[in-house]
């Protein structure tokens, strides 16, 4: 494999057409439950589903989304029409949800989902079980090079997906759109890949995002190289693909907007709203950020969003503190990350022979949390900002993975709020913070896809 970082990476303008999707709501609007219910029932009710097998692909608990409201409406629209309905939780490589957690997430009493959703089957995606997948084909090395603008060459990838999606007649994504560190904006086909996909495509797509870097990729509109890759894979799914995409008021069950159509069109319609809803602009960089993480994030693998969404506003030499006393593990599902540690992109590319055998998704996660920086054999690793964990993870473990430690018991949120050099962000992880274009210290990719070109480095 050859990877490069010196080619232009502007987001492509082609892809979904927001004008083709049905949409309600918009920036600053707050939809009522009745409005949402009527939209869902009308949208799904207008699809030919009689006698068909339907698979609903929905987010896990790390995404804010009023799933009980949406699924109850979907159930009414599908009852008496679909032959069978399977709900698959799009975990990607996250840990599975317990029955109690699933019940809270989907809105039923533990152990009796049939009381609320009679006739439906609810399943966790299990990325570690080969027998749960179907292989759809392969994306060739030449095509990957084309899709990524030459970022990755010499690497083909098999496309595997959860068998319930592959075996369905109609697969419907139900999930929110937020700024995202790997793909630009989440949602749409991303719920298929990596949501319910095999690890091969997860690793390749996340490493492509890491080559671009989270700071440049996150909040980029349009068809980024990673979005192009997952759209290519999604086109291989034999089922008819549809999506109910949503823009959620972060940390609440309130919806600003909802759209329905193909995953490409519905996603594009919600990106227009999310880009104006989930991005907060500051006029000047801050010295320190305290990211207060909600309990929906159960390990650093998921809680790292408290860094991704804040890195762009931190001054050079500044610090991001991830405050999550409830977190006691670096990663439940990816123990190798404690062996690799957290490092910037150039640390891995400069020593590629040493690291190429590790899962690339792990390496990508490592770079996303460590942020921007450089590495060379003489000076070693130099990082732009300090990343500090104030969690339940022991200090020796934190320092062993190349992060700084702060005793969570010493954190006084009120004192941080009173500090003019500190920005305290409650419920961190969903809203992207950026410096206003043209302000001092502004850099990185802008939401319209205009990126400054980083220095080149071959892997």
Secondary structure, DSSP 8 states (H G I E B T S, - for coil): -EE-S-S----BS-S--GGGSEEEE-TT----HHHHHHHHHHHHHTS--TT-EEEEEEE-TTS---HHHHHHHHHHHHTTT-SEEEEEEE-TTS----HHHHHHHHTS-TT-HHHHSTTEEEEE--TT-GGGEEEEEEE-HHHHHHHTTTSEES--EEEEEEHHHHT-SEEEEEEE--EETTTEE--GGGGTTTTTB-HHHHHHHHHHHHHH-HHHHTT--SB-HHHHHHHHHHTT-SSEEEEEEEEE-TTSS-EEEEEEESHHHHHHHHHHHHHHHSEEEESS-EEEEEEEE-TT--SHHHHTHHHHTTGGGEEEEEEEEEEETT---S-SS-TTHHHH----HHHHHTTHHHHTTS-HHHHHHHHHHH-SEEEETTTEEEESSEEEEEESS-HHHHHHTT-EE--GGG--HHHHHH-TTEEEEEEETSSEEEE-TTSTT--S--TTS----------
